[in-house]
Amino acid sequence: MDFNDTPEEADYRAKARAWLEKNVAEHKAMNHADDMAAGKAWQRRKAEAGYGQITWPKEWGGAGGTPIQSVIFGQEEAKFPVQYGYFTIGLGMCVPTVMAFANDETKQRFVAPAVRGEEIWCQLFSEPSAGSDVAGLRTRAVKDGDDWVINGQKVWTSGAHYCDFGILLVRTNPDVPKHKGLTMFWIDMKAPGVEVRPIHQMSGGSNFNEVYFTDLRINDSQRLGAVGDGWKVALVTLMNERLAVGGSTGPNYAEIMALARSTVTEDGNALANDAFREKLADWYVQAEGLKLTRFRTMTALSRGQTPGPESSIGKIISANQLQDLSNSAIELEDQFGIITDTAIAPMEAAFQQSLMWAPGLRIAGGTDEILKNIIAERVLGLPGDVRVDKDVAFKDMPTGR
Ligand SMILES: Cc1cc2nc3c(=O)[nH]c(=O)nc-3n(C[C@H](O)[C@H](O)[C@H](O)COP(=O)(O)OP(=O)(O)OC[C@H]3O[C@@H](n4cnc5c(N)ncnc54)[C@H](O)[C@@H]3O)c2cc1C
């Protein structure tokens, strides 16, 4: 493991930091209509400077850079108040899938505008009875001449209410086993037959949605990959998802230390409480483990290698730690813990927000249990999960209705 930047990496980091210092200041000084407008303007600014999608080829609006450069820029950007989440799913998962499977005309139309932040994409996979087992989905597409007619429902679609386009996984053949009867398409989210219904979350926000399809008609040219190859196409999206969702955001060990230092409980300063000190020690060990695991990923990228399963391990540990840490922080804040107004809550309600966000982080991009299954099967070589429906035609699977 190598903890230091190579001279080239140090040079790239210094240039990225200098660019960020100048451009974040200019960006913040502008009068953006709202957060979405600000996010789009920031993405455009990055794209013009070659920081929009660093590893993508120049012909598709990227900078032709290396994965380690992308990580370095991400680390530096995270230090500035320009975190706009609108593009994570589109640029991290959907557009790479379009690039891998669409024809040239489709790529010419969509890739560069997405990098410039002009159009936003969503991922339409999960359904009420198909989340971890996404291959069990029921939204149907039936061929009609050169078109497909789609009926069904998706759920938990992040950003569907503001997205322009989406990638949609549907069942085109129920007569074969579940993984073999799927096909992927791209769709226009504003087309007739698409209805987006926002889901109200406990945080008060509405970041994801139910999406209903009623006789949505799309042309066969919107297909991504071959008919029946949808699972293969979806795996490309899901592999990118693990990378895009991997890093957790939110308050960490240092912030709860700061909170504890400034909190006086009825037994004295929180830092003097033995039970709390024990928890602090556990979080410290986890935080150091995560840091060193990230260094391992960085070293692999720096050497041009593909990182191993550590992003799955990192996500399980960091999401659980965030939830545990937030619970303890709220307890520490006592009656102030119920205040969510950022203007008056301790530490601008950082822990109140992360308490409501952390459970979602443990589910999105693969639940804890699914990631543990992956680690057990692919890393530790333990026997596989029981898959009784693997060879059964989808239409013959017992559904209870
Ligand atoms: C913040 C957030 C954003 C999301 N955004 C999107 C999006 O943009 N697009 C999209 O398509 N989806 C999205 N999702 C949905 C997400 O992919 C699913 O919630 C996830 O795959 C789990 O599916 P499920 O909710 O149906 O739970 P289920 O799969 O029904 O799981 C229920 C419980 O059973 C456990 N379980 C299931 N199978 C196994 C097994 N084989 N072994 C052991 N335990 C098992 C799970 O771990 C879980 O605890 C999002 C979810 C969240 C939380």
The ligand as an SDF file (V2000), in Angstrom:
LIG
                    3D

 53 58  0  0  0  0  0  0  0  0999 V2000
  -32.0290    6.0570   -1.1790 C   0  0  0  0  0  0  0  0  0  0  0  0
  -32.4710    5.0340   -2.1920 C   0  0  0  0  0  0  0  0  0  0  0  0
  -32.4260    5.3420   -3.5480 C   0  0  0  0  0  0  0  0  0  0  0  0
  -32.8400    4.3830   -4.4910 C   0  0  0  0  0  0  0  0  0  0  0  0
  -32.8080    4.7350   -5.8300 N   0  0  0  0  0  0  0  0  0  0  0  0
  -33.2080    3.8460   -6.7640 C   0  0  0  0  0  0  0  0  0  0  0  0
  -33.2220    4.2050   -8.1460 C   0  0  0  0  0  0  0  0  0  0  0  0
  -32.8890    5.3250   -8.5260 O   0  0  0  0  0  0  0  0  0  0  0  0
  -33.6510    3.2920   -9.0520 N   0  0  0  0  0  0  0  0  0  0  0  0
  -34.0460    2.0260   -8.6770 C   0  0  0  0  0  0  0  0  0  0  0  0
  -34.3770    1.2260   -9.5650 O   0  0  0  0  0  0  0  0  0  0  0  0
  -34.0690    1.6590   -7.3620 N   0  0  0  0  0  0  0  0  0  0  0  0
  -33.6660    2.5430   -6.3990 C   0  0  0  0  0  0  0  0  0  0  0  0
  -33.6870    2.1950   -5.0620 N   0  0  0  0  0  0  0  0  0  0  0  0
  -34.2310    0.8890   -4.6860 C   0  0  0  0  0  0  0  0  0  0  0  0
  -33.1770   -0.0870   -4.2040 C   0  0  0  0  0  0  0  0  0  0  0  0
  -32.4160   -0.5810   -5.2830 O   0  0  0  0  0  0  0  0  0  0  0  0
  -33.9320   -1.2140   -3.4810 C   0  0  0  0  0  0  0  0  0  0  0  0
  -34.5930   -0.6390   -2.3600 O   0  0  0  0  0  0  0  0  0  0  0  0
  -32.9870   -2.2970   -3.0070 C   0  0  0  0  0  0  0  0  0  0  0  0
  -32.4810   -3.0170   -4.1120 O   0  0  0  0  0  0  0  0  0  0  0  0
  -33.6890   -3.2880   -2.0440 C   0  0  0  0  0  0  0  0  0  0  0  0
  -34.8740   -3.7350   -2.5920 O   0  0  0  0  0  0  0  0  0  0  0  0
  -36.2520   -3.7000   -1.7650 P   0  0  0  0  0  0  0  0  0  0  0  0
  -36.4050   -2.3250   -1.1820 O   0  0  0  0  0  0  0  0  0  0  0  0
  -37.3260   -4.2010   -2.6760 O   0  0  0  0  0  0  0  0  0  0  0  0
  -36.0410   -4.7070   -0.5630 O   0  0  0  0  0  0  0  0  0  0  0  0
  -36.1030   -6.3040   -0.6370 P   0  0  0  0  0  0  0  0  0  0  0  0
  -35.2590   -6.7750   -1.7730 O   0  0  0  0  0  0  0  0  0  0  0  0
  -37.5290   -6.7150   -0.6190 O   0  0  0  0  0  0  0  0  0  0  0  0
  -35.3910   -6.6900    0.7170 O   0  0  0  0  0  0  0  0  0  0  0  0
  -36.0800   -6.7110    1.9740 C   0  0  0  0  0  0  0  0  0  0  0  0
  -35.1250   -7.2930    3.0180 C   0  0  0  0  0  0  0  0  0  0  0  0
  -34.7960   -8.6520    2.6720 O   0  0  0  0  0  0  0  0  0  0  0  0
  -33.3860   -8.8270    2.5810 C   0  0  0  0  0  0  0  0  0  0  0  0
  -33.0530   -9.7770    1.4970 N   0  0  0  0  0  0  0  0  0  0  0  0
  -33.5530   -9.7890    0.2480 C   0  0  0  0  0  0  0  0  0  0  0  0
  -33.0030  -10.7730   -0.4850 N   0  0  0  0  0  0  0  0  0  0  0  0
  -32.1190  -11.4070    0.3430 C   0  0  0  0  0  0  0  0  0  0  0  0
  -31.2290  -12.5210    0.1760 C   0  0  0  0  0  0  0  0  0  0  0  0
  -31.1380  -13.1590   -0.9980 N   0  0  0  0  0  0  0  0  0  0  0  0
  -30.4680  -12.8770    1.2470 N   0  0  0  0  0  0  0  0  0  0  0  0
  -30.5370  -12.2200    2.4320 C   0  0  0  0  0  0  0  0  0  0  0  0
  -31.3830  -11.1750    2.6420 N   0  0  0  0  0  0  0  0  0  0  0  0
  -32.1580  -10.7690    1.6150 C   0  0  0  0  0  0  0  0  0  0  0  0
  -32.8440   -7.4420    2.2440 C   0  0  0  0  0  0  0  0  0  0  0  0
  -31.4870   -7.3060    2.6370 O   0  0  0  0  0  0  0  0  0  0  0  0
  -33.7700   -6.5410    3.0700 C   0  0  0  0  0  0  0  0  0  0  0  0
  -33.3510   -6.4810    4.4100 O   0  0  0  0  0  0  0  0  0  0  0  0
  -33.2870    3.1160   -4.0840 C   0  0  0  0  0  0  0  0  0  0  0  0
  -33.3360    2.7970   -2.7180 C   0  0  0  0  0  0  0  0  0  0  0  0
  -32.9460    3.7450   -1.7810 C   0  0  0  0  0  0  0  0  0  0  0  0
  -33.0230    3.3780   -0.3270 C   0  0  0  0  0  0  0  0  0  0  0  0
  1  2  1  0
  2  3  1  0
  2 52  2  0
  3  4  2  0
  4  5  1  0
  4 50  1  0
  5  6  2  0
  6  7  1  0
  6 13  1  0
  7  8  2  0
  7  9  1  0
  9 10  1  0
 10 11  2  0
 10 12  1  0
 12 13  2  0
 13 14  1  0
 14 15  1  0
 14 50  1  0
 15 16  1  0
 16 17  1  0
 16 18  1  0
 18 19  1  0
 18 20  1  0
 20 21  1  0
 20 22  1  0
 22 23  1  0
 23 24  1  0
 24 25  2  0
 24 26  1  0
 24 27  1  0
 27 28  1  0
 28 29  2  0
 28 30  1  0
 28 31  1  0
 31 32  1  0
 32 33  1  0
 33 34  1  0
 33 48  1  0
 34 35  1  0
 35 36  1  0
 35 46  1  0
 36 37  1  0
 36 45  1  0
 37 38  2  0
 38 39  1  0
 39 40  1  0
 39 45  2  0
 40 41  1  0
 40 42  2  0
 42 43  1  0
 43 44  2  0
 44 45  1  0
 46 47  1  0
 46 48  1  0
 48 49  1  0
 50 51  2  0
 51 52  1  0
 52 53  1  0
M  END
$$$$
